[in-house]
Structures are given as structure tokens and as C-alpha cells.
Amino acid sequence: MFEDTYVNARNYLGQVKETQEMVDILEKRISLRKEIGIETDELEEELVEAREDLKVQKSNTAESLSRLSRPNVALVMIKRYVDLETWVQIAQEMDMTVRSVQSLHGYGLVEMEAQLGDKE
């Protein structure tokens, strides 16, 4: 039940990671094609578009997250969903425990879900 409550927020916030994964896949495909001498122009055009999409998604996501009511919650969410950092990285950078970071993340999900609900 807890998971279902934040499906919309998690889906929205997960878009950056999905697009980053697409960029990574395209980069790998281009690299492998170049190794064996296959033309890559079409894939490179796709990669340019994917990178542009990623920039836009990161900007939009950061903008949404910056509206969260508590700066430390917004920072955790931006580090997690825009910078794609791990819990450990975030905790170390913010000089907190992983559990504290995850707790702030929980508050952020609740607020994001409310924001997304307001848009519908």
C-alpha cells in the first residue's frame, strides 16, 4: 500500500533515470559499432536528441523539486532524482545517516505526490 501511494511521484521522478539509461545505451551502441566499422550517423543523431531530452527533464524535475517546502528535503530529492546519486553518496555529502536521508526522501515523496495531484 505504501508503494502505491507514491506511484505517480516515483514515475514522474524516474523519468530522468530512464532517459539517462537510454543515453548510456546509445553511447554503448555507437562505441561498439565504431569498433567494428559500422556507420553510426543515425545513432549519433538519436544520441543528440536523447541528451537534449535529458537536459530538459533534469531542468523540469529540479524546478519541481525546488518548490518543496523544506530546503533539505528538496536537496535530497534533487541529488537522488536529478543527479542520480546513491543513498550513501547523499548521506556523505549532507553529513547525515542514510536513514535520515531516506526519511527526508519520504517527506519529499509525499509533497511531490501532492504537487502532482494539484496538476490533475
QUIDA-V233429 format. One record per backbone hydrogen bond with DSSP energy under -1.0 kcal/mol. NH is the residue of the N-H (numbers start at 1). CO is the residue of the C=O. E is the energy in kcal/mol with one decimal. If there is no record, write none. Layout:
BEGIN
nh = {NH,NH}
co = {CO,CO}
e = {E,E}
END
This chain:
BEGIN
nh = {5,6,7,10,11,12,13,14,15,18,19,20,21,22,23,24,25,26,27,28,29,30,31,32,33,34,35,36,38,44,45,46,47,48,49,50,51,52,53,54,55,56,57,58,59,60,61,62,63,64,65,66,67,68,74,75,76,77,78,79,80,81,82,83,85,90,91,92,93,94,96,101,102,103,104,105,106,107,108,109,110,111,112,113,114,115,116,117,118,119}
co = {1,3,4,6,7,8,9,10,12,14,15,16,17,18,19,20,21,22,23,24,25,26,27,28,29,30,31,32,33,40,41,42,43,44,45,46,47,48,49,50,51,52,53,54,55,56,57,58,59,60,61,62,64,65,70,71,72,73,74,75,76,77,78,78,79,86,87,88,89,90,91,97,98,99,100,101,102,103,104,105,106,107,108,109,110,111,112,113,114,115}
e = {-1.6,-1.1,-1.3,-3.2,-2.8,-2.6,-3.0,-2.0,-1.1,-2.1,-2.3,-2.6,-2.4,-1.8,-2.3,-2.5,-2.3,-2.6,-2.5,-2.1,-2.7,-2.5,-2.3,-2.7,-2.4,-2.5,-1.9,-1.2,-2.9,-2.7,-1.9,-2.0,-2.4,-2.0,-2.0,-2.6,-2.7,-2.0,-2.6,-2.3,-2.1,-2.2,-2.9,-2.7,-2.3,-2.8,-2.7,-2.7,-2.3,-2.3,-2.8,-2.1,-1.1,-1.8,-2.4,-2.6,-1.9,-2.4,-2.6,-2.6,-2.1,-3.1,-2.3,-2.3,-2.8,-2.4,-2.7,-2.6,-2.5,-2.3,-2.5,-2.1,-2.6,-2.0,-2.3,-2.3,-1.9,-1.7,-2.3,-2.4,-1.9,-2.2,-2.8,-2.6,-1.8,-2.5,-2.9,-2.2,-1.7,-1.0}
END
